């Protein structure tokens, strides 16, 4: 699902894979809330993609979110995968 952290960051979490939203347009609070609502409704049983998304990879789902945001909100966004692994070793 989408997390709207503070006012400038949106993180998309798909099956444990996290993506950060990048936009070529300044995101107002209304646009961020709209994007978050789109993310939440993607998993609604009444959604037209509900059956299809379970056969898709997290990266394909992120691409679908990008296209949906473009169609619904009218702005170009990119969900970039967060590839960060941290390990803490104790002596």
N, CA, C and O atoms as a printed pandas DataFrame, in Angstrom:
     atom_number atom_name residue_name chain_id  residue_number  x_coord  y_coord  z_coord
0              1         N          UNK        A               1    0.831   -1.176    0.000
1              2        CA          UNK        A               1    0.000    0.000    0.000
2              3         C          UNK        A               1    0.881    1.246    0.000
3              4         O          UNK        A               1    2.106    1.161    0.077
4              5         N          UNK        A               2    0.247    2.370   -0.085
5              6        CA          UNK        A               2    0.965    3.644   -0.134
6              7         C          UNK        A               2    1.037    4.252    1.257
7              8         O          UNK        A               2    0.083    4.184    2.032
8              9         N          UNK        A               3    2.163    4.835    1.555
9             10        CA          UNK        A               3    2.317    5.590    2.786
10            11         C          UNK        A               3    2.658    7.013    2.404
11            12         O          UNK        A               3    3.608    7.245    1.657
12            13         N          UNK        A               4    1.894    7.970    2.909
13            14        CA          UNK        A               4    2.131    9.376    2.651
14            15         C          UNK        A               4    2.884    9.918    3.861
15            16         O          UNK        A               4    2.267   10.388    4.817
16            17         N          UNK        A               5    4.195    9.857    3.825
17            18        CA          UNK        A               5    5.018   10.255    4.961
18            19         C          UNK        A               5    5.308   11.740    4.890
19            20         O          UNK        A               5    5.737   12.264    3.862
20            21         N          UNK        A               6    5.062   12.408    6.017
21            22        CA          UNK        A               6    5.234   13.853    6.106
22            23         C          UNK        A               6    4.508   14.482    4.933
23            24         O          UNK        A               6    3.415   14.038    4.581
24            25         N          UNK        A               7    5.082   15.501    4.320
25            26        CA          UNK        A               7    4.360   16.128    3.220
26            27         C          UNK        A               7    5.046   15.929    1.885
27            28         O          UNK        A               7    4.490   16.323    0.860
28            29         N          UNK        A               8    6.226   15.336    1.850
29            30        CA          UNK        A               8    6.952   15.305    0.586
30            31         C          UNK        A               8    7.362   13.913    0.128
31            32         O          UNK        A               8    8.088   13.794   -0.859
32            33         N          UNK        A               9    6.932   12.873    0.794
33            34        CA          UNK        A               9    7.424   11.545    0.470
34            35         C          UNK        A               9    6.275   10.548    0.418
35            36         O          UNK        A               9    5.452   10.479    1.331
36            37         N          UNK        A              10    6.233    9.780   -0.663
37            38        CA          UNK        A              10    5.266    8.686   -0.769
38            39         C          UNK        A              10    6.045    7.411   -1.030
39            40         O          UNK        A              10    6.835    7.338   -1.972
40            41         N          UNK        A              11    5.822    6.408   -0.194
41            42        CA          UNK        A              11    6.450    5.100   -0.326
42            43         C          UNK        A              11    5.357    4.100   -0.698
43            44         O          UNK        A              11    4.314    4.034   -0.048
44            45         N          UNK        A              12    5.606    3.331   -1.740
45            46        CA          UNK        A              12    4.688    2.280   -2.168
46            47         C          UNK        A              12    5.289    0.950   -1.745
47            48         O          UNK        A              12    6.413    0.625   -2.129
48            49         N          UNK        A              13    4.547    0.176   -0.957
49            50        CA          UNK        A              13    5.011   -1.122   -0.480
50            51         C          UNK        A              13    4.171   -2.201   -1.157
51            52         O          UNK        A              13    2.966   -2.306   -0.928
52            53         N          UNK        A              14    4.837   -3.005   -2.000
53            54        CA          UNK        A              14    4.145   -4.076   -2.719
54            55         C          UNK        A              14    4.811   -5.397   -2.369
55            56         O          UNK        A              14    5.931   -5.674   -2.800
56            57         N          UNK        A              15    4.120   -6.200   -1.593
57            58        CA          UNK        A              15    4.630   -7.526   -1.222
58            59         C          UNK        A              15    6.062   -7.471   -0.698
59            60         O          UNK        A              15    6.893   -8.301   -1.067
60            61         N          UNK        A              16    6.344   -6.507    0.149
61            62        CA          UNK        A              16    7.667   -6.391    0.757
62            63         C          UNK        A              16    8.676   -5.586   -0.043
63            64         O          UNK        A              16    9.722   -5.218    0.490
64            65         N          UNK        A              17    8.392   -5.305   -1.301
65            66        CA          UNK        A              17    9.259   -4.449   -2.117
66            67         C          UNK        A              17    8.793   -3.012   -1.933
67            68         O          UNK        A              17    7.601   -2.719   -2.028
68            69         N          UNK        A              18    9.740   -2.119   -1.671
69            70        CA          UNK        A              18    9.368   -0.725   -1.470
70            71         C          UNK        A              18    9.835    0.129   -2.638
71            72         O          UNK        A              18   10.924   -0.056   -3.180
72            73         N          UNK        A              19    8.968    1.079   -3.009
73            74        CA          UNK        A              19    9.225    1.992   -4.112
74            75         C          UNK        A              19    8.984    3.411   -3.616
75            76         O          UNK        A              19    8.042    3.666   -2.865
76            77         N          UNK        A              20    9.841    4.327   -4.043
77            78        CA          UNK        A              20    9.670    5.729   -3.694
78            79         C          UNK        A              20    9.120    6.458   -4.914
79            80         O          UNK        A              20    9.538    6.201   -6.042
80            81         N          UNK        A              21    8.193    7.358   -4.681
81            82        CA          UNK        A              21    7.571    8.088   -5.774
82            83         C          UNK        A              21    8.424    9.287   -6.162
83            84         O          UNK        A              21    8.847   10.065   -5.307
84            85         N          UNK        A              22    8.671    9.426   -7.457
85            86        CA          UNK        A              22    9.310   10.618   -8.006
86            87         C          UNK        A              22    8.338   11.232   -8.992
87            88         O          UNK        A              22    7.679   10.520   -9.750
88            89         N          UNK        A              23    8.246   12.560   -8.984
89            90        CA          UNK        A              23    7.313   13.252   -9.861
90            91         C          UNK        A              23    8.005   14.421  -10.537
91            92         O          UNK        A              23    8.896   15.047   -9.962
92            93         N          UNK        A              24    7.587   14.712  -11.770
93            94        CA          UNK        A              24    8.120   15.878  -12.464
94            95         C          UNK        A              24    7.305   17.130  -12.145
95            96         O          UNK        A              24    7.585   18.213  -12.658
96            97         N          UNK        A              25    6.300   16.969  -11.298
97            98        CA          UNK        A              25    5.401   18.048  -10.911
98            99         C          UNK        A              25    5.377   18.144   -9.392
99           100         O          UNK        A              25    5.454   17.131   -8.698
100          101         N          UNK        A              26    5.270   19.370   -8.879
101          102        CA          UNK        A              26    5.138   19.522   -7.431
102          103         C          UNK        A              26    3.821   18.889   -6.987
103          104         O          UNK        A              26    2.770   19.129   -7.580
104          105         N          UNK        A              27    3.898   18.093   -5.953
105          106        CA          UNK        A              27    2.715   17.395   -5.461
106          107         C          UNK        A              27    2.066   18.188   -4.334
107          108         O          UNK        A              27    2.660   18.386   -3.275
108          109         N          UNK        A              28    0.858   18.630   -4.575
109          110        CA          UNK        A              28    0.097   19.291   -3.523
110          111         C          UNK        A              28   -0.449   18.220   -2.586
111          112         O          UNK        A              28   -0.420   17.030   -2.900
112          113         N          UNK        A              29   -0.938   18.649   -1.453
113          114        CA          UNK        A              29   -1.531   17.701   -0.502
114          115         C          UNK        A              29   -2.692   16.950   -1.155
115          116         O          UNK        A              29   -2.846   15.746   -0.947
116          117         N          UNK        A              30   -3.507   17.652   -1.943
117          118        CA          UNK        A              30   -4.639   17.000   -2.611
118          119         C          UNK        A              30   -4.168   15.926   -3.581
119          120         O          UNK        A              30   -4.746   14.841   -3.630
120          121         N          UNK        A              31   -3.118   16.218   -4.360
121          122        CA          UNK        A              31   -2.596   15.230   -5.304
122          123         C          UNK        A              31   -2.027   14.028   -4.566
123          124         O          UNK        A              31   -2.222   12.889   -4.991
124          125         N          UNK        A              32   -1.325   14.271   -3.466
125          126        CA          UNK        A              32   -0.765   13.165   -2.678
126          127         C          UNK        A              32   -1.874   12.291   -2.108
127          128         O          UNK        A              32   -1.785   11.064   -2.135
128          129         N          UNK        A              33   -2.913   12.931   -1.595
129          130        CA          UNK        A              33   -4.036   12.166   -1.056
130          131         C          UNK        A              33   -4.734   11.363   -2.151
131          132         O          UNK        A              33   -5.167   10.235   -1.916
132          133         N          UNK        A              34   -4.842   11.941   -3.343
133          134        CA          UNK        A              34   -5.458   11.249   -4.475
134          135         C          UNK        A              34   -4.616   10.038   -4.876
135          136         O          UNK        A              34   -5.156    8.961   -5.130
136          137         N          UNK        A              35   -3.293   10.213   -4.932
137          138        CA          UNK        A              35   -2.398    9.104   -5.270
138          139         C          UNK        A              35   -2.501    8.004   -4.224
139          140         O          UNK        A              35   -2.534    6.821   -4.563
140          141         N          UNK        A              36   -2.552    8.388   -2.963
141          142        CA          UNK        A              36   -2.688    7.401   -1.892
142          143         C          UNK        A              36   -4.011    6.636   -2.028
143          144         O          UNK        A              36   -4.049    5.423   -1.822
144          145         N          UNK        A              37   -5.080    7.334   -2.369
145          146        CA          UNK        A              37   -6.383    6.684   -2.551
146          147         C          UNK        A              37   -6.343    5.708   -3.727
147          148         O          UNK        A              37   -6.939    4.633   -3.660
148          149         N          UNK        A              38   -5.645    6.075   -4.799
149          150        CA          UNK        A              38   -5.499    5.173   -5.948
150          151         C          UNK        A              38   -4.790    3.895   -5.515
151          152         O          UNK        A              38   -5.216    2.794   -5.863
152          153         N          UNK        A              39   -3.712    4.044   -4.758
153          154        CA          UNK        A              39   -2.962    2.877   -4.288
154          155         C          UNK        A              39   -3.838    1.962   -3.444
155          156         O          UNK        A              39   -3.792    0.741   -3.586
156          157         N          UNK        A              40   -4.629    2.557   -2.572
157          158        CA          UNK        A              40   -5.473    1.752   -1.691
158          159         C          UNK        A              40   -6.573    1.025   -2.459
159          160         O          UNK        A              40   -6.916   -0.107   -2.118
160          161         N          UNK        A              41   -7.128    1.659   -3.490
161          162        CA          UNK        A              41   -8.229    1.025   -4.219
162          163         C          UNK        A              41   -7.755   -0.043   -5.195
163          164         O          UNK        A              41   -8.568   -0.832   -5.677
164          165         N          UNK        A              42   -6.467   -0.088   -5.498
165          166        CA          UNK        A              42   -5.964   -1.112   -6.414
166          167         C          UNK        A              42   -6.223   -2.521   -5.879
167          168         O          UNK        A              42   -6.393   -3.457   -6.661
168          169         N          UNK        A              43   -6.254   -2.679   -4.563
169          170        CA          UNK        A              43   -6.466   -3.995   -3.964
170          171         C          UNK        A              43   -7.924   -4.233   -3.574
171          172         O          UNK        A              43   -8.233   -5.228   -2.919
172          173         N          UNK        A              44   -8.812   -3.340   -3.965
173          174        CA          UNK        A              44  -10.236   -3.494   -3.701
174          175         C          UNK        A              44  -10.797   -4.591   -4.610
175          176         O          UNK        A              44  -10.498   -4.620   -5.804
176          177         N          UNK        A              45  -11.596   -5.476   -4.058
177          178        CA          UNK        A              45  -12.161   -6.589   -4.834
178          179         C          UNK        A              45  -12.999   -6.119   -6.017
179          180         O          UNK        A              45  -13.162   -6.859   -6.987
180          181         N          UNK        A              46  -13.527   -4.913   -5.955
181          182        CA          UNK        A              46  -14.350   -4.382   -7.040
182          183         C          UNK        A              46  -13.523   -3.715   -8.134
183          184         O          UNK        A              46  -14.074   -3.260   -9.136
184          185         N          UNK        A              47  -12.215   -3.653   -7.952
185          186        CA          UNK        A              47  -11.342   -3.011   -8.926
186          187         C          UNK        A              47  -11.172   -3.907  -10.146
187          188         O          UNK        A              47  -11.117   -5.130  -10.023
188          189         N          UNK        A              48  -11.090   -3.294  -11.320
189          190        CA          UNK        A              48  -10.963   -4.073  -12.559
190          191         C          UNK        A              48   -9.660   -4.856  -12.640
191          192         O          UNK        A              48   -9.591   -5.839  -13.378
192          193         N          UNK        A              49   -8.613   -4.450  -11.898
193          194        CA          UNK        A              49   -7.325   -5.144  -11.948
194          195         C          UNK        A              49   -7.142   -6.147  -10.817
195          196         O          UNK        A              49   -6.107   -6.810  -10.734
196          197         N          UNK        A              50   -8.133   -6.261   -9.951
197          198        CA          UNK        A              50   -7.979   -7.069   -8.740
198          199         C          UNK        A              50   -7.457   -8.473   -9.033
199          200         O          UNK        A              50   -6.515   -8.922   -8.380
200          201         N          UNK        A              51   -8.036   -9.162   -9.982
201          202        CA          UNK        A              51   -7.609  -10.529  -10.305
202          203         C          UNK        A              51   -6.223  -10.551  -10.944
203          204         O          UNK        A              51   -5.423  -11.445  -10.669
204          205         N          UNK        A              52   -5.943   -9.573  -11.792
205          206        CA          UNK        A              52   -4.687   -9.555  -12.549
206          207         C          UNK        A              52   -3.461   -9.267  -11.691
207          208         O          UNK        A              52   -2.386   -9.806  -11.954
208          209         N          UNK        A              53   -3.604   -8.427  -10.673
209          210        CA          UNK        A              53   -2.404   -7.999   -9.947
210          211         C          UNK        A              53   -1.749   -9.125   -9.159
211          212         O          UNK        A              53   -0.561   -9.042   -8.849
212          213         N          UNK        A              54   -2.491  -10.167   -8.831
213          214        CA          UNK        A              54   -1.884  -11.257   -8.074
214          215         C          UNK        A              54   -0.943  -12.107   -8.914
215          216         O          UNK        A              54   -0.130  -12.854   -8.369
216          217         N          UNK        A              55   -1.043  -12.002  -10.228
217          218        CA          UNK        A              55   -0.130  -12.707  -11.122
218          219         C          UNK        A              55    1.027  -11.822  -11.571
219          220         O          UNK        A              55    1.884  -12.255  -12.341
220          221         N          UNK        A              56    1.049  -10.588  -11.091
221          222        CA          UNK        A              56    2.068   -9.629  -11.521
222          223         C          UNK        A              56    3.190   -9.533  -10.492
223          224         O          UNK        A              56    2.982   -9.770   -9.302
224          225         N          UNK        A              57    4.377   -9.182  -10.970
225          226        CA          UNK        A              57    5.498   -8.933  -10.061
226          227         C          UNK        A              57    5.295   -7.564   -9.410
227          228         O          UNK        A              57    4.538   -6.744   -9.929
228          229         N          UNK        A              58    5.969   -7.304   -8.271
229          230        CA          UNK        A              58    5.873   -5.977   -7.658
230          231         C          UNK        A              58    6.262   -4.857   -8.628
231          232         O          UNK        A              58    5.694   -3.766   -8.581
232          233         N          UNK        A              59    7.227   -5.128   -9.500
233          234        CA          UNK        A              59    7.679   -4.108  -10.453
234          235         C          UNK        A              59    6.607   -3.833  -11.508
235          236         O          UNK        A              59    6.421   -2.689  -11.922
236          237         N          UNK        A              60    5.908   -4.874  -11.940
237          238        CA          UNK        A              60    4.812   -4.689  -12.890
238          239         C          UNK        A              60    3.657   -3.921  -12.247
239          240         O          UNK        A              60    3.023   -3.087  -12.893
240          241         N          UNK        A              61    3.391   -4.207  -10.979
241          242        CA          UNK        A              61    2.333   -3.494  -10.262
242          243         C          UNK        A              61    2.709   -2.023  -10.119
243          244         O          UNK        A              61    1.855   -1.151  -10.283
244          245         N          UNK        A              62    3.974   -1.736   -9.816
245          246        CA          UNK        A              62    4.428   -0.344   -9.716
246          247         C          UNK        A              62    4.241    0.372  -11.053
247          248         O          UNK        A              62    3.833    1.533  -11.080
248          249         N          UNK        A              63    4.537   -0.311  -12.160
249          250        CA          UNK        A              63    4.310    0.272  -13.490
250          251         C          UNK        A              63    2.825    0.568  -13.711
251          252         O          UNK        A              63    2.469    1.604  -14.274
252          253         N          UNK        A              64    1.967   -0.345  -13.267
253          254        CA          UNK        A              64    0.528   -0.134  -13.392
254          255         C          UNK        A              64    0.090    1.082  -12.575
255          256         O          UNK        A              64   -0.739    1.870  -13.030
256          257         N          UNK        A              65    0.646    1.236  -11.367
257          258        CA          UNK        A              65    0.349    2.416  -10.552
258          259         C          UNK        A              65    0.755    3.691  -11.285
259          260         O          UNK        A              65    0.008    4.670  -11.286
260          261         N          UNK        A              66    1.939    3.686  -11.912
261          262        CA          UNK        A              66    2.409    4.859  -12.654
262          263         C          UNK        A              66    1.407    5.243  -13.741
263          264         O          UNK        A              66    1.043    6.412  -13.871
264          265         N          UNK        A              67    0.964    4.258  -14.518
265          266        CA          UNK        A              67    0.014    4.517  -15.600
266          267         C          UNK        A              67   -1.323    5.013  -15.056
267          268         O          UNK        A              67   -1.943    5.909  -15.628
268          269         N          UNK        A              68   -1.756    4.426  -13.951
269          270        CA          UNK        A              68   -3.029    4.814  -13.357
270          271         C          UNK        A              68   -2.973    6.241  -12.837
271          272         O          UNK        A              68   -3.915    7.010  -13.032
272          273         N          UNK        A              69   -1.869    6.607  -12.172
273          274        CA          UNK        A              69   -1.716    7.980  -11.674
274          275         C          UNK        A              69   -1.710    8.956  -12.849
275          276         O          UNK        A              69   -2.328   10.018  -12.773
276          277         N          UNK        A              70   -1.023    8.608  -13.928
277          278        CA          UNK        A              70   -0.996    9.468  -15.124
278          279         C          UNK        A              70   -2.409    9.685  -15.653
279          280         O          UNK        A              70   -2.789   10.813  -15.967
280          281         N          UNK        A              71   -3.190    8.606  -15.754
281          282        CA          UNK        A              71   -4.551    8.704  -16.281
282          283         C          UNK        A              71   -5.490    9.453  -15.340
283          284         O          UNK        A              71   -6.286   10.280  -15.782
284          285         N          UNK        A              72   -5.397    9.163  -14.044
285          286        CA          UNK        A              72   -6.346    9.708  -13.075
286          287         C          UNK        A              72   -5.989   11.111  -12.582
287          288         O          UNK        A              72   -6.866   11.960  -12.425
288          289         N          UNK        A              73   -4.693   11.349  -12.338
289          290        CA          UNK        A              73   -4.257   12.617  -11.751
290          291         C          UNK        A              73   -3.718   13.564  -12.826
291          292         O          UNK        A              73   -3.739   14.783  -12.657
292          293         N          UNK        A              74   -3.236   12.991  -13.928
293          294        CA          UNK        A              74   -2.729   13.809  -15.019
294          295         C          UNK        A              74   -1.294   14.263  -14.859
295          296         O          UNK        A              74   -0.878   15.241  -15.482
296          297         N          UNK        A              75   -0.527   13.561  -14.028
297          298        CA          UNK        A              75    0.885   13.906  -13.849
298          299         C          UNK        A              75    1.741   12.667  -14.074
299          300         O          UNK        A              75    1.297   11.537  -13.874
300          301         N          UNK        A              76    2.975   12.906  -14.494
301          302        CA          UNK        A              76    3.921   11.807  -14.676
302          303         C          UNK        A              76    4.617   11.517  -13.356
303          304         O          UNK        A              76    5.179   12.413  -12.726
304          305         N          UNK        A              77    4.573   10.268  -12.951
305          306        CA          UNK        A              77    5.282    9.845  -11.748
306          307         C          UNK        A              77    6.076    8.596  -12.073
307          308         O          UNK        A              77    5.795    7.898  -13.047
308          309         N          UNK        A              78    7.061    8.328  -11.252
309          310        CA          UNK        A              78    7.878    7.121  -11.373
310          311         C          UNK        A              78    8.030    6.544   -9.977
311          312         O          UNK        A              78    8.430    7.246   -9.049
312          313         N          UNK        A              79    7.711    5.266   -9.829
313          314        CA          UNK        A              79    7.963    4.571   -8.575
314          315         C          UNK        A              79    9.285    3.840   -8.739
315          316         O          UNK        A              79    9.363    2.850   -9.466
316          317         N          UNK        A              80   10.329    4.323   -8.065
317          318        CA          UNK        A              80   11.654    3.716   -8.158
318          319         C          UNK        A              80   11.861    2.773   -6.981
319          320         O          UNK        A              80   11.574    3.115   -5.833
320          321         N          UNK        A              81   12.360    1.592   -7.284
321          322        CA          UNK        A              81   12.599    0.594   -6.236
322          323         C          UNK        A              81   13.657    1.100   -5.271
323          324         O          UNK        A              81   14.663    1.682   -5.678
324          325         N          UNK        A              82   13.418    0.871   -3.995
325          326        CA          UNK        A              82   14.393    1.204   -2.959
326          327         C          UNK        A              82   15.206   -0.057   -2.729
327          328         O          UNK        A              82   14.698   -1.054   -2.217
328          329         N          UNK        A              83   16.453   -0.002   -3.107
329          330        CA          UNK        A              83   17.325   -1.167   -2.995
330          331         C          UNK        A              83   18.350   -0.884   -1.907
331          332         O          UNK        A              83   19.452   -0.409   -2.180
332          333         N          UNK        A              84   17.974   -1.177   -0.691
333          334        CA          UNK        A              84   18.837   -0.888    0.447
334          335         C          UNK        A              84   18.817   -2.078    1.388
335          336         O          UNK        A              84   17.758   -2.532    1.821
336          337         N          UNK        A              85   19.977   -2.564    1.688
337          338        CA          UNK        A              85   20.083   -3.670    2.630
338          339         C          UNK        A              85   21.082   -3.265    3.705
339          340         O          UNK        A              85   22.198   -2.842    3.401
340          341         N          UNK        A              86   20.685   -3.394    4.932
341          342        CA          UNK        A              86   21.532   -3.009    6.059
342          343         C          UNK        A              86   21.683   -4.213    6.975
343          344         O          UNK        A              86   20.711   -4.904    7.279
344          345         N          UNK        A              87   22.904   -4.453    7.408
345          346        CA          UNK        A              87   23.111   -5.505    8.402
346          347         C          UNK        A              87   23.973   -4.939    9.521
347          348         O          UNK        A              87   24.892   -4.155    9.286
348          349         N          UNK        A              88   23.660   -5.346   10.719
349          350        CA          UNK        A              88   24.405   -4.898   11.896
350          351         C          UNK        A              88   25.093   -6.114   12.487
351          352         O          UNK        A              88   24.450   -7.103   12.839
352          353         N          UNK        A              89   26.388   -6.026   12.589
353          354        CA          UNK        A              89   27.174   -7.130   13.134
354          355         C          UNK        A              89   27.612   -6.789   14.548
355          356         O          UNK        A              89   28.094   -5.689   14.816
356          357         N          UNK        A              90   27.442   -7.730   15.431
357          358        CA          UNK        A              90   27.895   -7.545   16.807
358          359         C          UNK        A              90   29.159   -8.350   17.019
359          360         O          UNK        A              90   29.282   -9.468   16.517
360          361         N          UNK        A              91   30.102   -7.786   17.761
361          362        CA          UNK        A              91   31.353   -8.501   18.070
362          363         C          UNK        A              91   31.183   -9.404   19.255
363          364         O          UNK        A              91   32.129  -10.081   19.656
